[in-house]
Amino acid sequence: MNKLLLASLITGTSFTASADVITFDDSSFNGTPGSEVIFDFIDYDPDIATVTQIDTDLSGDITGNDAFSEFGATDVVNFKLGATNLGVDPAYEVFFDYSFDGMAATVVGDEIVVTFSSVGASTGLYVDTTINGTFDGGIQIASFGLNAGGCTIDIAPGPLQNKGLCALDLSLTFMAGYFFNSAGDDLSTTAGSKSAELIVTVQDIVGLLPTYPGGVGSSQTFKIQHDGNMAMTVPEPATVAILGLSLLGFAGMSRRKL
């Protein structure tokens, strides 16, 4: 798998390998009254996305550059703090709903390289109080914009066939009343940029054909099974940052990092 190529897709973005401690107030969704979840990581359930690929370059097969559209919804398995799984309140479901467009460049017998476009990207975090294991809409608690991102998927025969990695750099907007920093400030109103890093492992591709069944200029739809997780980065309060200057010898006391 061409990890260097994937790295080039996200060069210049604000990717980090860390996340800030964030408080999620879940009492608004029929959870335990006054309950809070303090987390620095979100673990998503394995999901099956629907993909439509169009023979944009009129080659009749998946080599070259073709338009790529993916959508789906995956639920949160765990809010995590470090290595500790915090779970999700059984009174509701939390879903990450997503839709991404881009271009897929396929190297014959080797790999598919997908570059997502910020145009047409639509993603959000929702709380769904209809408990049935499927996304039914619900209340949006955060929205995301795509800064950059892409995937590499190995399609060569062998143990890594139809497996790969996706990395997406997302801007982040919190809805009011649900997320707070370590000082208790509502993150929907705090200054500074907020971002999220979504890392996805591709576990399998089902139904992708090497040639388009409808011929030149047609499209095909297939499924991608994947598993993802997300780290969010938000500005800490100035008071905490200033206090942290006197605690540089005590790693992690002023700001918890993964």
C-alpha positions in Angstrom: 0.0 0.0 0.0 1.4 3.4 -1.0 1.4 5.2 2.4 3.7 7.9 1.0 1.0 8.7 -1.6 -1.6 8.9 1.1 0.6 11.2 3.1 0.9 13.5 0.1 -2.9 13.8 -0.1 -2.9 15.3 3.4 0.3 17.3 3.3 -0.2 20.9 4.6 -3.3 20.1 6.6 -3.7 20.5 10.4 -3.5 16.8 11.2 -2.3 16.0 14.7 -2.0 12.7 16.5 -3.6 14.1 19.6 -6.9 15.2 21.0 -8.1 17.5 23.8 -10.2 16.4 26.7 -13.8 17.5 26.0 -16.9 17.2 28.1 -20.1 16.0 26.4 -23.3 16.8 28.3 -25.7 14.0 27.5 -28.5 14.9 29.9 -30.5 16.6 27.2 -31.2 13.3 25.4 -33.0 11.4 28.1 -29.7 10.2 29.6 -29.0 10.1 33.3 -29.9 13.5 34.7 -26.8 15.7 35.1 -24.6 13.1 33.5 -21.5 14.1 31.6 -19.0 12.2 29.5 -15.4 13.5 29.5 -13.5 12.1 26.5 -10.6 12.6 24.2 -11.4 10.0 21.5 -14.4 8.6 19.7 -14.5 5.0 18.5 -17.0 4.2 15.7 -18.8 1.0 14.9 -17.6 -0.9 11.8 -19.8 0.4 9.0 -20.7 -0.4 5.4 -20.7 2.6 3.1 -22.4 2.8 -0.3 -20.2 4.0 -3.1 -21.1 5.1 -6.7 -18.3 5.3 -9.2 -18.8 6.9 -12.6 -16.7 6.2 -15.7 -15.7 9.9 -16.0 -12.7 9.3 -18.2 -14.8 7.1 -20.6 -12.3 4.2 -20.5 -15.0 1.6 -19.7 -13.0 0.3 -16.8 -11.8 1.4 -13.4 -8.4 2.4 -14.5 -7.7 6.1 -14.9 -9.6 8.8 -13.1 -13.3 8.3 -12.3 -15.7 10.2 -10.1 -16.3 8.7 -6.7 -19.2 9.3 -4.2 -19.5 7.7 -0.8 -22.2 8.0 1.9 -23.3 6.2 5.0 -23.8 6.5 8.8 -22.0 4.8 11.6 -22.8 4.8 15.3 -20.5 5.6 18.2 -19.4 2.5 20.1 -17.4 4.3 22.8 -16.4 7.7 23.9 -12.9 7.0 25.2 -10.6 8.8 27.7 -7.1 7.4 27.1 -7.4 3.7 27.0 -10.7 3.7 29.0 -13.9 2.9 27.2 -16.7 5.1 28.6 -19.6 3.7 26.6 -22.7 5.4 25.2 -25.8 6.0 27.3 -28.4 3.3 26.4 -31.1 6.0 26.3 -30.0 7.1 22.8 -27.7 6.4 19.9 -25.0 8.7 18.6 -24.3 8.6 14.8 -21.7 10.1 12.5 -23.5 10.7 9.2 -21.3 11.4 6.2 -21.3 12.0 2.4 -18.1 12.6 0.5 -17.3 13.2 -3.2 -14.0 12.9 -5.0 -12.0 11.2 -7.7 -10.7 7.6 -7.7 -7.5 6.9 -9.6 -6.9 3.2 -10.1 -3.5 1.7 -10.9 -4.0 -1.6 -12.8 -3.7 -4.6 -10.5 -2.3 -2.5 -7.6 -4.4 0.0 -5.7 -7.2 2.5 -5.8 -6.3 6.0 -4.6 -9.2 8.2 -3.7 -8.9 12.0 -3.2 -11.9 13.6 -1.6 -13.1 17.1 -2.5 -14.2 19.7 0.0 -17.1 20.5 -2.4 -20.1 18.5 -1.7 -18.8 17.1 1.6 -21.6 16.8 4.2 -20.9 15.3 7.7 -22.4 15.6 11.1 -22.7 14.1 14.5 -26.2 13.3 15.6 -28.1 12.1 18.7 -30.9 9.7 17.7 -33.4 8.9 20.5 -35.1 6.2 18.5 -33.2 3.2 19.6 -33.3 0.7 16.8 -29.7 0.4 15.6 -30.2 2.6 12.5 -29.8 6.3 11.9 -33.1 8.0 11.9 -32.0 11.6 11.9 -32.3 13.1 15.3 -30.6 16.2 16.8 -27.4 17.4 15.2 -24.7 18.2 17.8 -21.7 18.9 15.6 -20.9 19.5 12.0 -17.7 19.0 10.0 -16.2 20.5 6.9 -13.6 18.7 4.9 -10.2 20.3 4.6 -8.4 17.4 2.9 -8.4 13.7 2.8 -8.1 10.5 0.9 -7.8 6.7 0.8 -5.5 4.1 -0.6 -7.0 0.6 -1.1 -4.9 -2.4 -2.2 -6.7 -4.4 -4.9 -3.8 -6.7 -5.9 -4.4 -10.4 -5.1 -3.0 -11.4 -1.7 -3.6 -11.0 2.0 -4.1 -7.2 1.8 -6.5 -7.3 -1.2 -9.5 -4.9 -0.7 -7.9 -3.5 2.5 -6.6 0.1 3.0 -6.4 3.3 5.0 -8.3 6.6 4.8 -7.3 9.8 6.6 -9.5 12.9 6.7 -8.7 16.4 8.1 -12.0 18.0 9.2 -12.9 21.5 10.5 -15.3 21.2 13.4 -18.3 23.2 14.5 -20.1 22.4 17.8 -23.8 23.1 18.3 -24.6 25.0 21.5 -25.1 23.3 24.8 -23.4 19.9 24.3 -19.6 20.2 24.3 -17.4 22.0 26.9 -13.7 22.5 27.5 -11.8 21.9 30.7 -12.9 25.3 32.1 -16.6 24.6 31.5 -16.8 26.9 28.5 -19.3 26.0 25.8 -17.2 25.0 22.8 -19.8 26.4 20.4 -18.8 29.9 21.5 -15.1 29.7 22.3 -12.6 31.4 19.9 -10.0 29.6 17.9 -10.1 26.9 15.2 -11.5 23.5 16.1 -10.6 20.4 14.1 -11.1 16.6 13.9 -8.9 13.8 12.5 -10.9 10.9 11.2 -8.8 7.7 10.6 -10.6 4.8 8.8 -9.3 1.3 8.0 -10.9 -0.3 5.0 -11.7 -3.9 5.8 -13.3 -5.1 2.5 -14.8 -4.1 -0.8 -17.9 -5.9 -2.0 -19.3 -5.7 -5.6 -16.6 -3.6 -7.3 -16.2 -4.7 -10.9 -13.1 -4.0 -13.0 -15.2 -2.9 -16.0 -18.5 -0.9 -15.9 -21.4 -3.2 -16.6 -23.3 -0.5 -18.5 -20.3 0.2 -20.8 -18.4 3.4 -21.5 -19.6 6.4 -19.5 -21.8 4.3 -17.1 -21.6 3.9 -13.4 -21.5 1.1 -10.8 -22.4 0.9 -7.1 -20.6 -1.2 -4.6 -20.0 -1.4 -0.8 -17.0 -0.6 1.3 -16.7 -2.1 4.8 -14.6 0.0 7.2 -13.9 0.9 10.8 -13.0 4.4 12.1 -12.1 6.6 15.0 -11.9 10.3 15.6 -9.8 12.7 17.7 -11.0 16.3 18.2 -8.6 19.2 18.8 -10.0 22.4 20.4 -8.3 25.5 21.9 -7.8 25.3 25.6 -8.9 28.3 27.8 -6.2 31.0 28.2 -6.2 30.6 31.9 -5.3 27.0 31.6 -2.6 27.7 29.0 -1.0 30.3 31.2 -1.1 28.0 34.2 0.5 25.3 32.1 3.6 27.4 31.7 4.5 26.7 35.3 3.8 22.9 34.9 6.0 22.1 31.9 7.8 19.5 34.0 4.6 17.7 34.7 3.5 16.3 31.3 -0.2 16.0 30.9 -1.3 18.0 34.0 -2.3 21.2 32.0 -3.6 19.4 29.0 -4.5 15.7 28.5 -3.2 14.2 25.2 -3.6 10.8 23.7 
